[in-house]
């Protein structure tokens, strides 16, 4: 890894990506000369995530199923297909937007790749809009874990997807 993952001020047009979002955060990592586009960066983050992230996702799915929360984006509109459990909503080589809407909350992840051939950086921005009390409770409970997961996933960008 060329750089450390750091939290930054989000730099996306929230109203365009997810109108009404109440939560937004962003993390960035410098990847040096690693030649990746936004899809490849997202794929590497999602498919190369640390095993403890996979375990947290499995635990989350067990815990939220009785409440009717979705455990993946399968079946949601995905013009760009799925990357892991995330439906790809739009993409260019520099930006990929994925996510889906649920009855409790809607979320989007935005993966941006910027810089030149000698010095690239990847930014992961997460936006969440809650739709009811259960969504607000879920967001409150998951936020500390989300930050750990985002950092853990971003630390894997330089590794080719499995």
BELGI-V89595 format. One record per pair of residues at least 12 apart in sequence whose ideal C-beta (glycine too) atoms are under 7 Angstrom apart, sorted by the first residue. I is the first residue (numbers start at 1). J is the second residue. D is the distance in Angstrom with one decimal. If there is no record, write none. Layout:
# BELGI-V89595
I,J,D ; I,J,D
This chain:
# BELGI-V89595
1,155,6.0 ; 1,158,5.7 ; 2,30,5.1 ; 2,31,5.3 ; 2,32,3.7 ; 3,29,5.3 ; 3,30,3.2 ; 5,27,5.5 ; 5,29,4.7 ; 5,151,4.7 ; 5,154,4.6 ; 5,155,5.8 ; 6,27,6.7 ; 6,28,6.0 ; 7,25,6.7 ; 7,27,5.5 ; 8,26,5.1 ; 8,27,6.8 ; 8,28,4.9 ; 9,26,7.0 ; 10,24,4.8 ; 10,25,6.4 ; 10,26,4.1 ; 10,125,5.2 ; 11,26,6.9 ; 12,110,5.4 ; 12,125,5.0 ; 14,127,5.9 ; 17,97,6.3 ; 17,108,5.3 ; 17,110,6.0 ; 17,127,5.7 ; 18,106,6.2 ; 18,108,4.7 ; 18,127,4.3 ; 18,129,5.5 ; 20,129,4.8 ; 21,127,4.1 ; 21,128,6.2 ; 21,129,4.8 ; 22,128,6.7 ; 22,129,6.1 ; 22,130,5.9 ; 23,127,6.9 ; 23,128,4.1 ; 23,139,5.9 ; 24,125,6.7 ; 24,126,6.9 ; 24,127,4.9 ; 25,126,5.6 ; 26,123,5.7 ; 26,124,6.7 ; 26,125,4.2 ; 27,124,5.1 ; 27,150,5.1 ; 27,151,6.3 ; 27,154,5.6 ; 28,121,5.7 ; 28,122,6.9 ; 28,123,4.6 ; 29,121,6.7 ; 29,122,5.6 ; 29,154,5.0 ; 29,157,6.3 ; 30,119,6.9 ; 30,121,4.9 ; 31,120,5.0 ; 31,121,6.5 ; 31,122,5.8 ; 31,157,5.7 ; 31,158,5.8 ; 32,119,6.5 ; 32,120,6.8 ; 33,117,6.5 ; 33,118,6.1 ; 34,120,6.2 ; 34,158,5.2 ; 36,113,6.3 ; 36,157,6.8 ; 37,93,4.2 ; 37,113,6.0 ; 38,91,6.1 ; 38,92,7.0 ; 38,93,6.3 ; 38,94,5.9 ; 38,95,5.3 ; 38,96,3.9 ; 38,111,4.8 ; 38,112,6.6 ; 38,113,5.1 ; 39,91,5.9 ; 39,96,5.5 ; 41,111,5.3 ; 41,113,5.7 ; 41,122,4.8 ; 41,157,5.4 ; 42,83,5.3 ; 42,96,5.1 ; 42,98,6.8 ; 42,111,4.4 ; 43,83,5.4 ; 43,161,4.6 ; 44,156,5.9 ; 44,157,5.1 ; 44,159,6.1 ; 44,160,6.9 ; 44,161,5.1 ; 45,124,6.9 ; 45,153,4.1 ; 45,154,6.1 ; 45,156,6.1 ; 45,157,6.1 ; 46,83,5.3 ; 46,84,3.8 ; 46,86,6.5 ; 46,153,6.9 ; 47,84,6.2 ; 47,161,4.6 ; 47,162,5.5 ; 48,156,4.0 ; 48,159,5.0 ; 48,161,6.1 ; 48,162,6.1 ; 49,152,6.4 ; 49,153,4.9 ; 49,156,6.3 ; 50,152,4.7 ; 53,149,5.3 ; 53,152,5.3 ; 53,153,6.4 ; 56,145,6.3 ; 56,149,6.6 ; 67,134,6.3 ; 68,103,6.5 ; 69,102,6.0 ; 69,104,5.7 ; 70,100,6.9 ; 70,102,4.9 ; 72,85,3.6 ; 73,85,5.5 ; 73,86,5.7 ; 73,87,4.0 ; 73,100,4.1 ; 76,100,3.9 ; 83,98,6.3 ; 86,98,3.9 ; 86,99,6.5 ; 86,109,6.6 ; 87,100,5.3 ; 94,112,6.4 ; 94,113,5.5 ; 94,114,6.7 ; 95,110,6.5 ; 95,111,7.0 ; 95,112,5.2 ; 96,111,4.6 ; 97,110,5.3 ; 103,131,6.4 ; 104,131,5.8 ; 104,132,6.0 ; 104,134,4.8 ; 104,135,3.8 ; 104,138,6.1 ; 105,128,5.7 ; 105,129,6.4 ; 105,130,4.8 ; 105,131,5.8 ; 105,135,3.8 ; 105,138,6.5 ; 105,139,6.4 ; 106,129,4.6 ; 106,131,6.8 ; 107,126,6.9 ; 107,127,6.6 ; 107,128,4.8 ; 108,127,4.7 ; 109,124,6.4 ; 109,126,5.5 ; 110,125,4.2 ; 111,124,5.7 ; 122,154,6.9 ; 122,157,5.5 ; 124,150,5.8 ; 124,154,5.8 ; 126,146,6.8 ; 126,150,6.7
